[in-house]
Amino acid sequence: MSRLTPLGVMVLALLQEGDMHPYEMARLLRGRHDDRLLPVTNGTLYHTVGRLQKCGLLVEVGIDRDGNRPERTTYAVTDAGIEAIRAWLRRELPRIDRPADFRIALAEAHNLERAEVTPLLRERRSALVDDHALHRDYLVRARDKGVPEQVLVEIERQESLLDAELRWLDSLLARLDADGIPWGPDAFTSSDRYLAQRKAAQQ
């Protein structure tokens, strides 16, 4: 696999919660509304699982049959799959040029330890500061030159979004620095809601 796809990352991250068959993966992704981050179709999901298996990032661990239902193949993530998630997150969290991928990276950032996530997000912050300054300064110069506002609205919007993201990111970093958020692969607790969600997805 030349590049792990965002859906591939989400599949491997799900398997860190336990062995699953693709039907359960799809139901969990939709039940958690992760399909707001990217489209999740059965065909794409099964294709992704097949590619991940060929690359040795997950393995088949069993085949179940329940009554008249079709056989369901259960998969587990491999050590290589776990490292692939982490490598993808390390690459995508600091980047500001792929906003759609960043949303997936942020959603799965808890698969890295706090001590690793924080500097990656600070690297992102530095890039955002530069980009925000570029947009802000361009707006100032353009207005000084009398450029009509109607041709500046997109730049104005982007400058506002960058400003908002910087304020949000500063808040997140402050909470991470103060240990205000339980964090990391081992910080997740098996709540009653989570267990009920898993059970419903297995039906």
N, C-alpha and C positions, 0 to 999 in steps of 0.2 A: 504494500500500500504506500504510494508515494507521499500522500498527505492524509492524515487522519481527518475525516469530515466531522463537522459539528454533531451530526446524528450519531456517528461512530463514537464520539466522546460520551454522549449521553447514554448510549447502550452500555458501554464499558463501565460507566459510573453506576448505572443501575445494578450491574452484576456484582459490584462491590458490596451491595446490600444483601446479596444472596444469589444462589443459582436460580435461573428463570428460563422459561420458554418465551419465544417472541410474542405470543399472544398476551402473556402477562406483562411483558415490557410495554406493549402498545397500550394496554389498559391503564397501566400506571402513568405513562407519559400523558395520556389524555386526562386521566383522573386528577393529576396534579397540575393540569393546564400548561404543561410544558409545550404543547403544540401551539401556544401563542408565540413561542420563540422561533419555531421552524415547523414546516408542514410535516406531519407524521402520517404516512400512508402505510398500509400493510405491505404493499409491494416494495416500497423503499426500505422499510424496516427489515424485511427478510433478505433483501439484496445486501444491505449493510452487514447483517449478521453473517452472511455467507462470505463476504469480503474479509471481515474481521477474523473468521475462522481460518481462511486460507493464509492469512498473514500470521497466524499463531497467537493472536491477541485474545482469543477465547477458544474454548474447547467444548466439545459435546460430552456431557456427563451422564446422560440417560434419555430413554424414550418411554413416555407414559401413554397409556390409553385408558380413558375413563368412559365406560359404557360404549355408546355408539359414536362417540366423538372421534375425530381423526387423531392419529398419533401426534403427540407433542414432544419435540426434542428440547431437552433442557441443556442450557449452556452455563459455563463458569468462566470467569475472567482469569487469565494467566498472569504470571508476574510480568511478562512482557507487555500485556495489556494495561496493567496498572502503571507501569513506567511510561507507556505511550500517552496515557491521560496526563500524567504530570509534565511530560515534555511539551505537550500541546499547550497546557495551561501556562507554562513558563514562557512560551513563545507568544501567546496571544494576549495575556493580561496587560503587558505594557504597551501594546500597539494601539494607535488611535486611527488607523486607516482602514480598519475592517469592523465597523460598529456592530454588524449583525453577529459576527463571530465573538466579539467581546461580550455580548449578552450571554452567550452560552458559557464562555470562560468565567464570567462573574457568577453565573448560576452554579458552576461546578468548582469554584475556587476553593471551597471547603475541603477538596481532596488534596490540598497542599497545607502544610503546617503554617501557623501564623507567622513564624519567623521567616518563612519564604515568601508568603503572600505580600507582606507589608512592603518590602523593598521593590517588588514588582509593581505594586500600585503606586509607589513613590516615583518610580521611573515613568509610569504612565502620566502621573501628575505633572512632571517636568515637561513632557511633550505637550500636554494640554495647555500649560501656561504659555509656551511658545506659540502654539496655534491660536490661542485666544488673543495674545498680543498682536499677532499678524492681522487678524480680522479687525480688531479694535482700531489699530493704527491705520489700516486701509480705509475704514469708514471715516475716520477723522480727516484724512487727506482728501478723500473723495468729496466730502461735504465742503471742505475748504475751497475746492476747485469748482463748486457749484454743480456737481453731478446730481441729476434728478433723483429724488428719493425713490421713485418707483422702480428704478433699476438697481437699487441697493437693498431691497427688502430681503432677498435671500441671504445676503451677507449679514444683514442685521439680525436675522433669525439665528444664523449659525453662531454669531458672536454671543447672543443671549443664551443659546443652548450650552456653549462651552463654559460660560460664566456659571450657569446653574450646575453643570457637572462638576466643576472645580469646587463649588461650595459643598455639594453632596460628598465628593471624594474626601475633602478635608474632614467632614464629619465622620465618615467611615474610618479613616485613618486614626482619628482621635479615639474612637471606640476600640479599635484594635490595639492601639498603644496602651490603653487603660485596662485591657482585658475585659472590656465591657460586653464582649460577645463570646460565648463559648465557641471555640473554633478548632478545626482540624478533623481528620478522618475518624478520630476516636471520640470526638466530642458529641456525636449524635447519640441520642437516647432512643430506645425502642418504645415510643409512646403508645398508648392504647389506640390512638387515632392511626398511627403509622401501621401498627399490626393489623388493624381492621381494614386498612387500605390494601395491604398486601393480600389479605385473605380474600377480599372482594375481587381483586384482579386475577386471582387464581381460578375463579369459578368458570 
